[in-house]
Amino acid sequence: MAKAYTELADCGIIDTGAGRAARVKRVKPIPEPLVRAAKTYADEARRLGASLDDAFNALCAQW
């Protein structure tokens, strides 16, 4: 469980400041065109049999 909290904090999804419970951070909405593009990419990556880690790493390599 601690690893999951650490990964969420590293991604900026939650705030785990010292001495208090983890809190979900407010994030701005993701633009709809980007959501559609991400879904298309995820669908294709799954079709190709890629793991989430492989799909994420491939995206990061192109950034």
PDB file of N, CA, C, O and CB in Angstrom:
ATOM      1  N   MET A   1       0.814  -1.182   0.000  1.00  0.00           N
ATOM      2  CA  MET A   1       0.000   0.000   0.000  1.00  0.00           C
ATOM      3  C   MET A   1       0.864   1.254   0.000  1.00  0.00           C
ATOM      4  O   MET A   1       0.543   2.234  -0.673  1.00  0.00           O
ATOM      5  CB  MET A   1      -0.929  -0.007   1.190  1.00  0.00           C
ATOM      6  N   ALA A   2       1.950   1.224   0.748  1.00  0.00           N
ATOM      7  CA  ALA A   2       2.821   2.402   0.807  1.00  0.00           C
ATOM      8  C   ALA A   2       3.388   2.724  -0.565  1.00  0.00           C
ATOM      9  O   ALA A   2       3.525   3.892  -0.930  1.00  0.00           O
ATOM     10  CB  ALA A   2       3.963   2.180   1.808  1.00  0.00           C
ATOM     11  N   LYS A   3       3.722   1.671  -1.336  1.00  0.00           N
ATOM     12  CA  LYS A   3       4.269   1.898  -2.678  1.00  0.00           C
ATOM     13  C   LYS A   3       3.229   2.583  -3.566  1.00  0.00           C
ATOM     14  O   LYS A   3       3.564   3.482  -4.337  1.00  0.00           O
ATOM     15  CB  LYS A   3       4.723   0.560  -3.315  1.00  0.00           C
ATOM     16  N   ALA A   4       1.986   2.164  -3.457  1.00  0.00           N
ATOM     17  CA  ALA A   4       0.926   2.780  -4.264  1.00  0.00           C
ATOM     18  C   ALA A   4       0.786   4.259  -3.930  1.00  0.00           C
ATOM     19  O   ALA A   4       0.662   5.093  -4.826  1.00  0.00           O
ATOM     20  CB  ALA A   4      -0.416   2.058  -4.041  1.00  0.00           C
ATOM     21  N   TYR A   5       0.805   4.583  -2.637  1.00  0.00           N
ATOM     22  CA  TYR A   5       0.719   5.994  -2.236  1.00  0.00           C
ATOM     23  C   TYR A   5       1.915   6.782  -2.748  1.00  0.00           C
ATOM     24  O   TYR A   5       1.770   7.920  -3.195  1.00  0.00           O
ATOM     25  CB  TYR A   5       0.629   6.115  -0.709  1.00  0.00           C
ATOM     26  N   THR A   6       3.105   6.173  -2.682  1.00  0.00           N
ATOM     27  CA  THR A   6       4.312   6.845  -3.169  1.00  0.00           C
ATOM     28  C   THR A   6       4.203   7.128  -4.656  1.00  0.00           C
ATOM     29  O   THR A   6       4.544   8.222  -5.105  1.00  0.00           O
ATOM     30  CB  THR A   6       5.559   5.997  -2.884  1.00  0.00           C
ATOM     31  N   GLU A   7       3.729   6.151  -5.427  1.00  0.00           N
ATOM     32  CA  GLU A   7       3.600   6.340  -6.874  1.00  0.00           C
ATOM     33  C   GLU A   7       2.554   7.406  -7.204  1.00  0.00           C
ATOM     34  O   GLU A   7       2.760   8.212  -8.111  1.00  0.00           O
ATOM     35  CB  GLU A   7       3.228   5.014  -7.553  1.00  0.00           C
ATOM     36  N   LEU A   8       1.445   7.417  -6.482  1.00  0.00           N
ATOM     37  CA  LEU A   8       0.427   8.448  -6.707  1.00  0.00           C
ATOM     38  C   LEU A   8       0.966   9.831  -6.359  1.00  0.00           C
ATOM     39  O   LEU A   8       0.681  10.804  -7.057  1.00  0.00           O
ATOM     40  CB  LEU A   8      -0.833   8.151  -5.878  1.00  0.00           C
ATOM     41  N   ALA A   9       1.739   9.918  -5.288  1.00  0.00           N
ATOM     42  CA  ALA A   9       2.336  11.205  -4.909  1.00  0.00           C
ATOM     43  C   ALA A   9       3.366  11.638  -5.943  1.00  0.00           C
ATOM     44  O   ALA A   9       3.433  12.816  -6.293  1.00  0.00           O
ATOM     45  CB  ALA A   9       2.990  11.114  -3.514  1.00  0.00           C
ATOM     46  N   ASP A  10       4.167  10.697  -6.433  1.00  0.00           N
ATOM     47  CA  ASP A  10       5.175  11.018  -7.449  1.00  0.00           C
ATOM     48  C   ASP A  10       4.527  11.543  -8.725  1.00  0.00           C
ATOM     49  O   ASP A  10       5.098  12.395  -9.404  1.00  0.00           O
ATOM     50  CB  ASP A  10       6.025   9.784  -7.766  1.00  0.00           C
ATOM     51  N   CYS A  11       3.346  11.044  -9.053  1.00  0.00           N
ATOM     52  CA  CYS A  11       2.619  11.491 -10.245  1.00  0.00           C
ATOM     53  C   CYS A  11       1.877  12.800 -10.003  1.00  0.00           C
ATOM     54  O   CYS A  11       1.334  13.389 -10.938  1.00  0.00           O
ATOM     55  CB  CYS A  11       1.634  10.419 -10.690  1.00  0.00           C
ATOM     56  N   GLY A  12       1.853  13.255  -8.756  1.00  0.00           N
ATOM     57  CA  GLY A  12       1.160  14.497  -8.445  1.00  0.00           C
ATOM     58  C   GLY A  12      -0.338  14.353  -8.271  1.00  0.00           C
ATOM     59  O   GLY A  12      -1.065  15.346  -8.284  1.00  0.00           O
ATOM     60  N   ILE A  13      -0.810  13.115  -8.107  1.00  0.00           N
ATOM     61  CA  ILE A  13      -2.242  12.884  -7.974  1.00  0.00           C
ATOM     62  C   ILE A  13      -2.715  13.130  -6.548  1.00  0.00           C
ATOM     63  O   ILE A  13      -3.815  13.636  -6.327  1.00  0.00           O
ATOM     64  CB  ILE A  13      -2.587  11.467  -8.399  1.00  0.00           C
ATOM     65  N   ILE A  14      -1.866  12.764  -5.577  1.00  0.00           N
ATOM     66  CA  ILE A  14      -2.217  13.001  -4.181  1.00  0.00           C
ATOM     67  C   ILE A  14      -1.112  13.781  -3.497  1.00  0.00           C
ATOM     68  O   ILE A  14       0.026  13.825  -3.964  1.00  0.00           O
ATOM     69  CB  ILE A  14      -2.473  11.675  -3.447  1.00  0.00           C
ATOM     70  N   ASP A  15      -1.470  14.390  -2.388  1.00  0.00           N
ATOM     71  CA  ASP A  15      -0.516  15.125  -1.563  1.00  0.00           C
ATOM     72  C   ASP A  15      -0.386  14.361  -0.254  1.00  0.00           C
ATOM     73  O   ASP A  15      -1.380  14.134   0.436  1.00  0.00           O
ATOM     74  CB  ASP A  15      -0.972  16.620  -1.322  1.00  0.00           C
ATOM     75  N   THR A  16       0.824  13.967   0.088  1.00  0.00           N
ATOM     76  CA  THR A  16       1.046  13.184   1.304  1.00  0.00           C
ATOM     77  C   THR A  16       1.960  13.932   2.259  1.00  0.00           C
ATOM     78  O   THR A  16       2.921  13.362   2.776  1.00  0.00           O
ATOM     79  CB  THR A  16       1.643  11.812   0.965  1.00  0.00           C
ATOM     80  N   GLY A  17       1.671  15.187   2.493  1.00  0.00           N
ATOM     81  CA  GLY A  17       2.491  16.002   3.386  1.00  0.00           C
ATOM     82  C   GLY A  17       2.661  15.359   4.752  1.00  0.00           C
ATOM     83  O   GLY A  17       1.790  14.617   5.205  1.00  0.00           O
ATOM     84  N   ALA A  18       3.771  15.640   5.403  1.00  0.00           N
ATOM     85  CA  ALA A  18       4.090  15.051   6.701  1.00  0.00           C
ATOM     86  C   ALA A  18       3.010  15.380   7.728  1.00  0.00           C
ATOM     87  O   ALA A  18       2.553  16.518   7.827  1.00  0.00           O
ATOM     88  CB  ALA A  18       5.457  15.546   7.192  1.00  0.00           C
ATOM     89  N   GLY A  19       2.613  14.364   8.486  1.00  0.00           N
ATOM     90  CA  GLY A  19       1.697  14.572   9.594  1.00  0.00           C
ATOM     91  C   GLY A  19       0.234  14.708   9.229  1.00  0.00           C
ATOM     92  O   GLY A  19      -0.572  15.100  10.073  1.00  0.00           O
ATOM     93  N   ARG A  20      -0.134  14.395   7.996  1.00  0.00           N
ATOM     94  CA  ARG A  20      -1.560  14.467   7.648  1.00  0.00           C
ATOM     95  C   ARG A  20      -1.916  13.353   6.663  1.00  0.00           C
ATOM     96  O   ARG A  20      -1.048  12.764   6.019  1.00  0.00           O
ATOM     97  CB  ARG A  20      -1.911  15.857   7.042  1.00  0.00           C
ATOM     98  N   ALA A  21      -3.181  13.094   6.569  1.00  0.00           N
ATOM     99  CA  ALA A  21      -3.657  12.046   5.666  1.00  0.00           C
ATOM    100  C   ALA A  21      -3.457  12.469   4.216  1.00  0.00           C
ATOM    101  O   ALA A  21      -3.417  13.658   3.901  1.00  0.00           O
ATOM    102  CB  ALA A  21      -5.143  11.729   5.933  1.00  0.00           C
ATOM    103  N   ALA A  22      -3.334  11.476   3.343  1.00  0.00           N
ATOM    104  CA  ALA A  22      -3.195  11.760   1.910  1.00  0.00           C
ATOM    105  C   ALA A  22      -4.468  12.423   1.403  1.00  0.00           C
ATOM    106  O   ALA A  22      -5.574  12.041   1.784  1.00  0.00           O
ATOM    107  CB  ALA A  22      -2.898  10.460   1.106  1.00  0.00           C
ATOM    108  N   ARG A  23      -4.298  13.419   0.540  1.00  0.00           N
ATOM    109  CA  ARG A  23      -5.438  14.127  -0.050  1.00  0.00           C
ATOM    110  C   ARG A  23      -5.293  14.131  -1.560  1.00  0.00           C
ATOM    111  O   ARG A  23      -4.198  14.298  -2.096  1.00  0.00           O
ATOM    112  CB  ARG A  23      -5.541  15.580   0.493  1.00  0.00           C
ATOM    113  N   VAL A  24      -6.416  13.944  -2.234  1.00  0.00           N
ATOM    114  CA  VAL A  24      -6.418  14.011  -3.695  1.00  0.00           C
ATOM    115  C   VAL A  24      -6.274  15.475  -4.086  1.00  0.00           C
ATOM    116  O   VAL A  24      -6.986  16.339  -3.573  1.00  0.00           O
ATOM    117  CB  VAL A  24      -7.728  13.380  -4.306  1.00  0.00           C
ATOM    118  N   LYS A  25      -5.342  15.745  -5.003  1.00  0.00           N
ATOM    119  CA  LYS A  25      -5.140  17.114  -5.474  1.00  0.00           C
ATOM    120  C   LYS A  25      -6.201  17.462  -6.515  1.00  0.00           C
ATOM    121  O   LYS A  25      -6.652  16.604  -7.275  1.00  0.00           O
ATOM    122  CB  LYS A  25      -3.716  17.290  -6.066  1.00  0.00           C
ATOM    123  N   ARG A  26      -6.583  18.710  -6.535  1.00  0.00           N
ATOM    124  CA  ARG A  26      -7.484  19.181  -7.594  1.00  0.00           C
ATOM    125  C   ARG A  26      -6.653  19.334  -8.866  1.00  0.00           C
ATOM    126  O   ARG A  26      -5.567  19.913  -8.855  1.00  0.00           O
ATOM    127  CB  ARG A  26      -8.189  20.547  -7.200  1.00  0.00           C
ATOM    128  N   VAL A  27      -7.178  18.814  -9.932  1.00  0.00           N
ATOM    129  CA  VAL A  27      -6.483  18.934 -11.213  1.00  0.00           C
ATOM    130  C   VAL A  27      -7.415  19.611 -12.210  1.00  0.00           C
ATOM    131  O   VAL A  27      -8.637  19.491 -12.122  1.00  0.00           O
ATOM    132  CB  VAL A  27      -6.019  17.536 -11.742  1.00  0.00           C
ATOM    133  N   LYS A  28      -6.822  20.315 -13.145  1.00  0.00           N
ATOM    134  CA  LYS A  28      -7.662  20.957 -14.149  1.00  0.00           C
ATOM    135  C   LYS A  28      -8.177  19.892 -15.113  1.00  0.00           C
ATOM    136  O   LYS A  28      -7.513  18.877 -15.325  1.00  0.00           O
ATOM    137  CB  LYS A  28      -6.877  22.068 -14.913  1.00  0.00           C
ATOM    138  N   PRO A  29      -9.341  20.110 -15.690  1.00  0.00           N
ATOM    139  CA  PRO A  29      -9.919  19.138 -16.618  1.00  0.00           C
ATOM    140  C   PRO A  29      -9.006  18.920 -17.827  1.00  0.00           C
ATOM    141  O   PRO A  29      -8.317  19.832 -18.283  1.00  0.00           O
ATOM    142  CB  PRO A  29     -11.307  19.606 -17.082  1.00  0.00           C
ATOM    143  N   ILE A  30      -9.025  17.701 -18.323  1.00  0.00           N
ATOM    144  CA  ILE A  30      -8.240  17.363 -19.508  1.00  0.00           C
ATOM    145  C   ILE A  30      -9.078  17.722 -20.734  1.00  0.00           C
ATOM    146  O   ILE A  30     -10.242  17.330 -20.818  1.00  0.00           O
ATOM    147  CB  ILE A  30      -7.830  15.838 -19.518  1.00  0.00           C
ATOM    148  N   PRO A  31      -8.501  18.465 -21.689  1.00  0.00           N
ATOM    149  CA  PRO A  31      -9.259  18.838 -22.893  1.00  0.00           C
ATOM    150  C   PRO A  31      -9.766  17.593 -23.637  1.00  0.00           C
ATOM    151  O   PRO A  31      -9.046  16.603 -23.773  1.00  0.00           O
ATOM    152  CB  PRO A  31      -8.381  19.696 -23.836  1.00  0.00           C
ATOM    153  N   GLU A  32     -10.990  17.658 -24.105  1.00  0.00           N
ATOM    154  CA  GLU A  32     -11.620  16.516 -24.776  1.00  0.00           C
ATOM    155  C   GLU A  32     -10.807  15.972 -25.957  1.00  0.00           C
ATOM    156  O   GLU A  32     -10.725  14.751 -26.097  1.00  0.00           O
ATOM    157  CB  GLU A  32     -12.989  16.913 -25.260  1.00  0.00           C
ATOM    158  N   PRO A  33     -10.199  16.809 -26.816  1.00  0.00           N
ATOM    159  CA  PRO A  33      -9.398  16.245 -27.908  1.00  0.00           C
ATOM    160  C   PRO A  33      -8.232  15.392 -27.393  1.00  0.00           C
ATOM    161  O   PRO A  33      -7.873  14.391 -28.013  1.00  0.00           O
ATOM    162  CB  PRO A  33      -8.862  17.368 -28.791  1.00  0.00           C
ATOM    163  N   LEU A  34      -7.652  15.785 -26.275  1.00  0.00           N
ATOM    164  CA  LEU A  34      -6.553  15.003 -25.705  1.00  0.00           C
ATOM    165  C   LEU A  34      -7.066  13.692 -25.117  1.00  0.00           C
ATOM    166  O   LEU A  34      -6.400  12.661 -25.224  1.00  0.00           O
ATOM    167  CB  LEU A  34      -5.820  15.815 -24.626  1.00  0.00           C
ATOM    168  N   VAL A  35      -8.238  13.724 -24.500  1.00  0.00           N
ATOM    169  CA  VAL A  35      -8.845  12.501 -23.974  1.00  0.00           C
ATOM    170  C   VAL A  35      -9.093  11.512 -25.110  1.00  0.00           C
ATOM    171  O   VAL A  35      -8.805  10.323 -24.974  1.00  0.00           O
ATOM    172  CB  VAL A  35     -10.169  12.820 -23.235  1.00  0.00           C
ATOM    173  N   ARG A  36      -9.624  11.999 -26.226  1.00  0.00           N
ATOM    174  CA  ARG A  36      -9.888  11.119 -27.381  1.00  0.00           C
ATOM    175  C   ARG A  36      -8.593  10.535 -27.936  1.00  0.00           C
ATOM    176  O   ARG A  36      -8.535   9.350 -28.264  1.00  0.00           O
ATOM    177  CB  ARG A  36     -10.629  11.892 -28.491  1.00  0.00           C
ATOM    178  N   ALA A  37      -7.557  11.362 -28.041  1.00  0.00           N
ATOM    179  CA  ALA A  37      -6.269  10.883 -28.552  1.00  0.00           C
ATOM    180  C   ALA A  37      -5.681   9.829 -27.614  1.00  0.00           C
ATOM    181  O   ALA A  37      -5.128   8.828 -28.070  1.00  0.00           O
ATOM    182  CB  ALA A  37      -5.278  12.060 -28.723  1.00  0.00           C
ATOM    183  N   ALA A  38      -5.800  10.053 -26.312  1.00  0.00           N
ATOM    184  CA  ALA A  38      -5.278   9.092 -25.340  1.00  0.00           C
ATOM    185  C   ALA A  38      -6.029   7.768 -25.427  1.00  0.00           C
ATOM    186  O   ALA A  38      -5.426   6.700 -25.329  1.00  0.00           O
ATOM    187  CB  ALA A  38      -5.373   9.662 -23.917  1.00  0.00           C
ATOM    188  N   LYS A  39      -7.342   7.839 -25.609  1.00  0.00           N
ATOM    189  CA  LYS A  39      -8.129   6.611 -25.730  1.00  0.00           C
ATOM    190  C   LYS A  39      -7.740   5.845 -26.981  1.00  0.00           C
ATOM    191  O   LYS A  39      -7.609   4.622 -26.945  1.00  0.00           O
ATOM    192  CB  LYS A  39      -9.629   6.928 -25.752  1.00  0.00           C
ATOM    193  N   THR A  40      -7.553   6.548 -28.082  1.00  0.00           N
ATOM    194  CA  THR A  40      -7.136   5.901 -29.327  1.00  0.00           C
ATOM    195  C   THR A  40      -5.793   5.208 -29.139  1.00  0.00           C
ATOM    196  O   THR A  40      -5.613   4.064 -29.556  1.00  0.00           O
ATOM    197  CB  THR A  40      -7.053   6.928 -30.474  1.00  0.00           C
ATOM    198  N   TYR A  41      -4.846   5.910 -28.505  1.00  0.00           N
ATOM    199  CA  TYR A  41      -3.519   5.328 -28.262  1.00  0.00           C
ATOM    200  C   TYR A  41      -3.628   4.102 -27.350  1.00  0.00           C
ATOM    201  O   TYR A  41      -3.018   3.069 -27.627  1.00  0.00           O
ATOM    202  CB  TYR A  41      -2.570   6.382 -27.632  1.00  0.00           C
ATOM    203  N   ALA A  42      -4.400   4.213 -26.265  1.00  0.00           N
ATOM    204  CA  ALA A  42      -4.547   3.094 -25.333  1.00  0.00           C
ATOM    205  C   ALA A  42      -5.192   1.890 -26.019  1.00  0.00           C
ATOM    206  O   ALA A  42      -4.758   0.755 -25.823  1.00  0.00           O
ATOM    207  CB  ALA A  42      -5.383   3.518 -24.115  1.00  0.00           C
ATOM    208  N   ASP A  43      -6.223   2.135 -26.820  1.00  0.00           N
ATOM    209  CA  ASP A  43      -6.881   1.043 -27.544  1.00  0.00           C
ATOM    210  C   ASP A  43      -5.902   0.330 -28.470  1.00  0.00           C
ATOM    211  O   ASP A  43      -5.878  -0.899 -28.526  1.00  0.00           O
ATOM    212  CB  ASP A  43      -8.071   1.575 -28.351  1.00  0.00           C
ATOM    213  N   GLU A  44      -5.101   1.097 -29.190  1.00  0.00           N
ATOM    214  CA  GLU A  44      -4.137   0.501 -30.124  1.00  0.00           C
ATOM    215  C   GLU A  44      -3.037  -0.246 -29.378  1.00  0.00           C
ATOM    216  O   GLU A  44      -2.628  -1.328 -29.800  1.00  0.00           O
ATOM    217  CB  GLU A  44      -3.520   1.583 -31.020  1.00  0.00           C
ATOM    218  N   ALA A  45      -2.558   0.316 -28.284  1.00  0.00           N
ATOM    219  CA  ALA A  45      -1.518  -0.355 -27.497  1.00  0.00           C
ATOM    220  C   ALA A  45      -2.035  -1.692 -26.961  1.00  0.00           C
ATOM    221  O   ALA A  45      -1.322  -2.695 -27.001  1.00  0.00           O
ATOM    222  CB  ALA A  45      -1.051   0.550 -26.328  1.00  0.00           C
ATOM    223  N   ARG A  46      -3.272  -1.708 -26.461  1.00  0.00           N
ATOM    224  CA  ARG A  46      -3.862  -2.970 -25.982  1.00  0.00           C
ATOM    225  C   ARG A  46      -4.015  -3.961 -27.130  1.00  0.00           C
ATOM    226  O   ARG A  46      -3.742  -5.150 -26.966  1.00  0.00           O
ATOM    227  CB  ARG A  46      -5.236  -2.714 -25.317  1.00  0.00           C
ATOM    228  N   ARG A  47      -4.451  -3.476 -28.296  1.00  0.00           N
ATOM    229  CA  ARG A  47      -4.615  -4.358 -29.461  1.00  0.00           C
ATOM    230  C   ARG A  47      -3.296  -5.017 -29.834  1.00  0.00           C
ATOM    231  O   ARG A  47      -3.268  -6.168 -30.270  1.00  0.00           O
ATOM    232  CB  ARG A  47      -5.165  -3.571 -30.662  1.00  0.00           C
ATOM    233  N   LEU A  48      -2.206  -4.280 -29.658  1.00  0.00           N
ATOM    234  CA  LEU A  48      -0.879  -4.803 -29.968  1.00  0.00           C
ATOM    235  C   LEU A  48      -0.317  -5.694 -28.861  1.00  0.00           C
ATOM    236  O   LEU A  48       0.746  -6.293 -29.020  1.00  0.00           O
ATOM    237  CB  LEU A  48       0.069  -3.661 -30.226  1.00  0.00           C
ATOM    238  N   GLY A  49      -1.032  -5.777 -27.747  1.00  0.00           N
ATOM    239  CA  GLY A  49      -0.587  -6.626 -26.646  1.00  0.00           C
ATOM    240  C   GLY A  49       0.418  -5.969 -25.715  1.00  0.00           C
ATOM    241  O   GLY A  49       1.084  -6.654 -24.939  1.00  0.00           O
ATOM    242  N   ALA A  50       0.533  -4.651 -25.784  1.00  0.00           N
ATOM    243  CA  ALA A  50       1.493  -3.935 -24.942  1.00  0.00           C
ATOM    244  C   ALA A  50       0.975  -3.838 -23.509  1.00  0.00           C
ATOM    245  O   ALA A  50      -0.228  -3.725 -23.271  1.00  0.00           O
ATOM    246  CB  ALA A  50       1.768  -2.524 -25.509  1.00  0.00           C
ATOM    247  N   SER A  51       1.903  -3.884 -22.570  1.00  0.00           N
ATOM    248  CA  SER A  51       1.541  -3.641 -21.174  1.00  0.00           C
ATOM    249  C   SER A  51       1.390  -2.136 -20.970  1.00  0.00           C
ATOM    250  O   SER A  51       1.823  -1.343 -21.806  1.00  0.00           O
ATOM    251  CB  SER A  51       2.613  -4.238 -20.195  1.00  0.00           C
ATOM    252  N   LEU A  52       0.781  -1.752 -19.865  1.00  0.00           N
ATOM    253  CA  LEU A  52       0.653  -0.332 -19.548  1.00  0.00           C
ATOM    254  C   LEU A  52       2.037   0.300 -19.422  1.00  0.00           C
ATOM    255  O   LEU A  52       2.260   1.409 -19.907  1.00  0.00           O
ATOM    256  CB  LEU A  52      -0.155  -0.133 -18.244  1.00  0.00           C
ATOM    257  N   ASP A  53       2.962  -0.398 -18.774  1.00  0.00           N
ATOM    258  CA  ASP A  53       4.322   0.139 -18.639  1.00  0.00           C
ATOM    259  C   ASP A  53       4.971   0.354 -19.999  1.00  0.00           C
ATOM    260  O   ASP A  53       5.595   1.390 -20.232  1.00  0.00           O
ATOM    261  CB  ASP A  53       5.187  -0.803 -17.794  1.00  0.00           C
ATOM    262  N   ASP A  54       4.828  -0.621 -20.903  1.00  0.00           N
ATOM    263  CA  ASP A  54       5.424  -0.478 -22.233  1.00  0.00           C
ATOM    264  C   ASP A  54       4.783   0.674 -23.006  1.00  0.00           C
ATOM    265  O   ASP A  54       5.479   1.440 -23.672  1.00  0.00           O
ATOM    266  CB  ASP A  54       5.280  -1.785 -23.025  1.00  0.00           C
ATOM    267  N   ALA A  55       3.468   0.795 -22.918  1.00  0.00           N
ATOM    268  CA  ALA A  55       2.778   1.884 -23.618  1.00  0.00           C
ATOM    269  C   ALA A  55       3.204   3.235 -23.058  1.00  0.00           C
ATOM    270  O   ALA A  55       3.430   4.180 -23.813  1.00  0.00           O
ATOM    271  CB  ALA A  55       1.250   1.720 -23.506  1.00  0.00           C
ATOM    272  N   PHE A  56       3.312   3.326 -21.740  1.00  0.00           N
ATOM    273  CA  PHE A  56       3.743   4.567 -21.099  1.00  0.00           C
ATOM    274  C   PHE A  56       5.172   4.914 -21.510  1.00  0.00           C
ATOM    275  O   PHE A  56       5.464   6.062 -21.846  1.00  0.00           O
ATOM    276  CB  PHE A  56       3.641   4.448 -19.566  1.00  0.00           C
ATOM    277  N   ASN A  57       6.059   3.921 -21.482  1.00  0.00           N
ATOM    278  CA  ASN A  57       7.457   4.166 -21.855  1.00  0.00           C
ATOM    279  C   ASN A  57       7.586   4.572 -23.316  1.00  0.00           C
ATOM    280  O   ASN A  57       8.412   5.420 -23.651  1.00  0.00           O
ATOM    281  CB  ASN A  57       8.302   2.923 -21.589  1.00  0.00           C
ATOM    282  N   ALA A  58       6.780   3.978 -24.186  1.00  0.00           N
ATOM    283  CA  ALA A  58       6.811   4.350 -25.603  1.00  0.00           C
ATOM    284  C   ALA A  58       6.362   5.798 -25.784  1.00  0.00           C
ATOM    285  O   ALA A  58       6.952   6.541 -26.568  1.00  0.00           O
ATOM    286  CB  ALA A  58       5.914   3.405 -26.434  1.00  0.00           C
ATOM    287  N   LEU A  59       5.330   6.192 -25.065  1.00  0.00           N
ATOM    288  CA  LEU A  59       4.858   7.574 -25.136  1.00  0.00           C
ATOM    289  C   LEU A  59       5.923   8.534 -24.618  1.00  0.00           C
ATOM    290  O   LEU A  59       6.194   9.560 -25.243  1.00  0.00           O
ATOM    291  CB  LEU A  59       3.556   7.741 -24.334  1.00  0.00           C
ATOM    292  N   CYS A  60       6.523   8.206 -23.486  1.00  0.00           N
ATOM    293  CA  CYS A  60       7.567   9.072 -22.915  1.00  0.00           C
ATOM    294  C   CYS A  60       8.756   9.214 -23.861  1.00  0.00           C
ATOM    295  O   CYS A  60       9.350  10.288 -23.956  1.00  0.00           O
ATOM    296  CB  CYS A  60       8.042   8.515 -21.567  1.00  0.00           C
ATOM    297  N   ALA A  61       9.099   8.145 -24.555  1.00  0.00           N
ATOM    298  CA  ALA A  61      10.234   8.193 -25.487  1.00  0.00           C
ATOM    299  C   ALA A  61       9.965   9.141 -26.647  1.00  0.00           C
ATOM    300  O   ALA A  61      10.898   9.703 -27.221  1.00  0.00           O
ATOM    301  CB  ALA A  61      10.541   6.794 -26.023  1.00  0.00           C
ATOM    302  N   GLN A  62       8.689   9.321 -26.994  1.00  0.00           N
ATOM    303  CA  GLN A  62       8.336  10.212 -28.100  1.00  0.00           C
ATOM    304  C   GLN A  62       8.181  11.653 -27.666  1.00  0.00           C
ATOM    305  O   GLN A  62       8.148  12.553 -28.504  1.00  0.00           O
ATOM    306  CB  GLN A  62       7.064   9.750 -28.747  1.00  0.00           C
ATOM    307  N   TRP A  63       8.087  11.883 -26.371  1.00  0.00           N
ATOM    308  CA  TRP A  63       7.862  13.220 -25.854  1.00  0.00           C
ATOM    309  C   TRP A  63       9.081  14.035 -26.097  1.00  0.00           C
ATOM    310  O   TRP A  63       9.118  15.212 -25.739  1.00  0.00           O
ATOM    311  CB  TRP A  63       7.511  13.204 -24.373  1.00  0.00           C
TER     312      TRP A  63
END
